[in-house]
């Protein structure tokens, strides 16, 4: 099974996984170094999911359901 796990790599090249992993034995892994720092504020996964969520959110039914929270003009 292939599984993606977020990690942080420090200046010395030490890799720290951001979640625990239990394996039955030694496994190979790929490490992809991203340009932006880990604490940039916006997680890439939230940006990737935005178009899919927008299809559901940007509907007249959603506007009507949440209209009571909008300010009157």
N, C-alpha and C positions, 0 to 999 in steps of 0.2 A: 504494500500500500504506500502511495506517495502522500506526504503530509507537509504542509507549509507551516512553519512556526516563526513568529517574529523574534528577532534577537537584536542585541546591541553589540557592536564591535568597538572596543576602546582603542586608544592611540597605539598600544603595544600589540594589537591584534588579538587580544583575548575576546572570545565570544561568550556572551551571557544570554541564555535563552530567557524569554519573558514569560514562559509558562513551563511547568514541569513536564517531563517526558519519561515514559516508562517503556523500555525496549527489552526484548527477550535475548538480545545479543548485540554484537557490534554491527553498526550500520554505516553506510556511506552517507554523506550529506553534501549539498551544494550551498555555498554562501554567496549571496548577491549583495554587493556593497552599493547602497543608495547614496546619491549626492547630498540630499538634504539631511539635517540632523534629526535624530529620533525624537527630540522634544520640539519639533517645529510647530506643534499645536493642532494641526489637522491631520488626521490619520488617512492614509491613502485609501483604505477600504471604504471610508465614508464618501470620498470623492468618486470612487468607482461605482458605488451603489446609487448615487444621486439620479442618474438618468432613469433607472428602473423605478425608483420610488416616485419620481416626478410624474410618470405615467398614471400612477394611482392618485397622487395628491392633486394634480392639476385637472380636476374634473368639476363640473358644476355641482354635483352632489356633495363633494367635499367642501366647496365654498359655502353651500347652504348649511351644512352641518356645523361649521365653525363661525358662521356669520355673527352669532351673539357675542363673540369675543372681539369683533372689530369696532373701532371707534366710530361714532356717528360724525358725519361731516356737516 
